[in-house]
Amino acid sequence: MFGRFLLSGGFNTLVTYVLYLLLLSCFSYQISYTISYCLGVVLAYYLNRVAVFKSHRGLLSLLLFPLVYVAQYLLTGSVLWGLVVQLGLDERLALLVAIALMVPVNFLLSRKIFTRKI
């Protein structure tokens, strides 16, 4: 299950990262991150439901999934800010580092939403 999560997450990350890079030519890193992140949530819900966990808990998973991503957005955004502003990391690379740090948190919360496993 974790392998499927990594593959679908890798695909989702690639799609949202390319979108983030494209948006950087028009917007700040914060706005680019927000737009690409929101579109990534929609893709992630579909991939997690269909390819990773191959199940869902009805309306409960539909309602809770965005809450996981709100929490992850805030955490990742804070890490992104720290990497760019505090550490001076290039904003194109900083998002990849922040995403990598959030993978275990995302997996555990997503698994909790789509299955009854703790």
Phi, psi and chi 1 to 4 in degrees:
 res  aa     phi    psi   chi1   chi2   chi3   chi4
   1 MET       -  -42.5 -176.9 -179.0  -41.9      -
   2 PHE   -65.3  -34.0 -171.4   67.9      -      -
   3 GLY   -62.9  -44.7      -      -      -      -
   4 ARG   -63.5  -37.6  -71.4 -169.8  -50.8  -98.8
   5 PHE   -62.3  -43.5 -179.5   80.3      -      -
   6 LEU   -65.1  -41.4  -71.9  176.3      -      -
   7 LEU   -65.5  -48.5  -73.3  173.9      -      -
   8 SER   -67.4  -37.8   70.5      -      -      -
   9 GLY   -65.7  -37.2      -      -      -      -
  10 GLY   -63.5  -43.5      -      -      -      -
  11 PHE   -62.7  -47.9  174.5   73.5      -      -
  12 ASN   -60.2  -42.9 -170.7   10.7      -      -
  13 THR   -62.4  -43.4  -60.6      -      -      -
  14 LEU   -59.5  -47.9  178.0   64.2      -      -
  15 VAL   -62.6  -48.4  168.9      -      -      -
  16 THR   -71.5  -31.4   56.1      -      -      -
  17 TYR   -68.8  -42.4 -175.2   63.7      -      -
  18 VAL   -62.0  -42.6  167.4      -      -      -
  19 LEU   -61.8  -43.8  179.9   58.7      -      -
  20 TYR   -56.7  -47.1  171.0   76.2      -      -
  21 LEU   -62.4  -40.9  -67.5  175.5      -      -
  22 LEU   -64.8  -41.1  -68.3  170.7      -      -
  23 LEU   -69.7  -26.3  -68.5  169.3      -      -
  24 LEU   -59.8  -24.3  -82.9  176.1      -      -
  25 SER   -73.2  -14.7   64.6      -      -      -
  26 CYS  -118.2  -24.6  -59.4      -      -      -
  27 PHE  -133.6  168.3  -56.4  104.2      -      -
  28 SER   -69.0  167.6   70.0      -      -      -
  29 TYR   -64.3  -31.7   75.9   90.0      -      -
  30 GLN   -67.7  -45.9  -63.0  100.1  -30.9      -
  31 ILE   -68.7  -42.1  -67.5  171.4      -      -
  32 SER   -59.6  -42.1  -61.0      -      -      -
  33 TYR   -63.6  -44.3  169.0   60.4      -      -
  34 THR   -62.9  -46.6  -60.3      -      -      -
  35 ILE   -64.7  -48.8  -66.1  168.3      -      -
  36 SER   -65.9  -34.4   62.2      -      -      -
  37 TYR   -65.3  -45.8 -170.5   86.0      -      -
  38 CYS   -61.3  -42.4  -70.7      -      -      -
  39 LEU   -68.0  -33.5  -66.5  173.8      -      -
  40 GLY   -66.1  -32.1      -      -      -      -
  41 VAL   -63.4  -43.0  170.0      -      -      -
  42 VAL   -62.5  -46.0  174.0      -      -      -
  43 LEU   -63.9  -42.0 -179.6   57.8      -      -
  44 ALA   -63.0  -41.1      -      -      -      -
  45 TYR   -59.3  -47.8  178.5   80.6      -      -
  46 TYR   -61.9  -47.9  175.2   77.5      -      -
  47 LEU   -64.5  -42.1  -68.6  172.8      -      -
  48 ASN   -65.7  -40.5  -82.4  -49.9      -      -
  49 ARG   -70.3  -42.5 -177.9  173.3  179.0 -126.9
  50 VAL   -91.7  -44.6  173.1      -      -      -
  51 ALA  -101.5  -34.3      -      -      -      -
  52 VAL   -89.7  -64.1  176.4      -      -      -
  53 PHE   -92.6  -16.8  -59.2  105.5      -      -
  54 LYS    51.3   34.2  -61.7  179.7 -178.2  178.4
  55 SER  -165.3  173.4   69.4      -      -      -
  56 HIS  -159.4  169.0   67.4   96.6      -      -
  57 ARG  -111.7   42.7  -67.6  168.5   61.7 -170.3
  58 GLY    65.3 -139.0      -      -      -      -
  59 LEU   -61.2  -31.2 -173.6   58.3      -      -
  60 LEU   -59.0  -47.1 -177.3   63.1      -      -
  61 SER   -67.4  -35.9   63.1      -      -      -
  62 LEU   -64.8  -37.8 -177.5   62.1      -      -
  63 LEU   -79.7  -37.6  -65.2  174.5      -      -
  64 LEU   -80.4  -30.4  -69.1  178.1      -      -
  65 PHE   -55.3  -47.7 -166.6   74.2      -      -
  66 PRO   -61.7  -29.9  -23.7   33.6      -      -
  67 LEU   -65.8  -37.3  -65.7  178.0      -      -
  68 VAL   -60.5  -42.4  167.5      -      -      -
  69 TYR   -75.8  -24.6  -81.9   83.8      -      -
  70 VAL   -65.9  -46.4  166.8      -      -      -
  71 ALA   -62.1  -44.4      -      -      -      -
  72 GLN   -66.0  -38.0 -176.4 -179.2  -17.9      -
  73 TYR   -58.4  -46.9  173.8   83.0      -      -
  74 LEU   -65.3  -43.3  -65.0  172.6      -      -
  75 LEU   -64.7  -48.7  -73.5  169.9      -      -
  76 THR   -65.3  -40.1  -53.7      -      -      -
  77 GLY   -61.6  -38.6      -      -      -      -
  78 SER   -66.8  -43.4  -63.7      -      -      -
  79 VAL   -64.3  -43.0  170.3      -      -      -
  80 LEU   -58.6  -46.4 -178.3   59.6      -      -
  81 TRP   -59.4  -46.5  175.1   83.6      -      -
  82 GLY   -60.8  -41.2      -      -      -      -
  83 LEU   -68.2  -40.0  -67.7  170.2      -      -
  84 VAL   -79.2  -51.4  171.4      -      -      -
  85 VAL   -82.6  -46.8  175.4      -      -      -
  86 GLN   -80.9  -40.6  -61.6  -65.5  -41.3      -
  87 LEU  -101.4  -10.9  -61.4  179.1      -      -
  88 GLY    73.2   20.3      -      -      -      -
  89 LEU   -70.8  143.5 -167.3   62.2      -      -
  90 ASP   -57.4  134.0 -177.3  -84.7      -      -
  91 GLU   -63.7  -23.3   57.8 -164.3   29.3      -
  92 ARG   -73.3  -34.5  -67.0  170.2  -64.1 -133.9
  93 LEU   -86.8  -31.3 -179.8   59.7      -      -
  94 ALA   -57.9  -39.5      -      -      -      -
  95 LEU   -64.2  -38.9 -176.3   58.4      -      -
  96 LEU   -62.8  -41.2  -66.8  177.5      -      -
  97 VAL   -64.4  -45.7  173.2      -      -      -
  98 ALA   -61.9  -42.0      -      -      -      -
  99 ILE   -63.3  -44.7  -71.5  169.0      -      -
 100 ALA   -59.3  -37.6      -      -      -      -
 101 LEU   -68.7  -23.8  -66.9  171.9      -      -
 102 MET   -94.0   -6.2  -67.5  -63.3  115.7      -
 103 VAL   -55.0  -50.4  167.9      -      -      -
 104 PRO   -62.8  -38.9  -18.3   27.9      -      -
 105 VAL   -63.1  -45.8  172.3      -      -      -
 106 ASN   -62.1  -44.5 -172.6  -44.1      -      -
 107 PHE   -60.8  -48.8  174.6   74.0      -      -
 108 LEU   -62.8  -43.5  -66.9  172.6      -      -
 109 LEU   -69.4  -40.6  -67.1  174.5      -      -
 110 SER   -64.6  -42.8  -63.8      -      -      -
 111 ARG   -60.7  -39.8 -177.6  176.5   69.0  178.4
 112 LYS   -62.6  -36.7  179.0   78.6  172.1  158.7
 113 ILE   -75.3  -41.6  -73.5  172.5      -      -
 114 PHE   -88.8  -18.3  -75.1  101.2      -      -
 115 THR  -132.2  176.5   67.8      -      -      -
 116 ARG   -96.4    2.7  -73.4 -174.3  161.0   67.6
 117 LYS   -72.9  143.0  -64.9  178.3 -175.7  173.7
 118 ILE   -99.1      -  -65.4  176.2      -      -
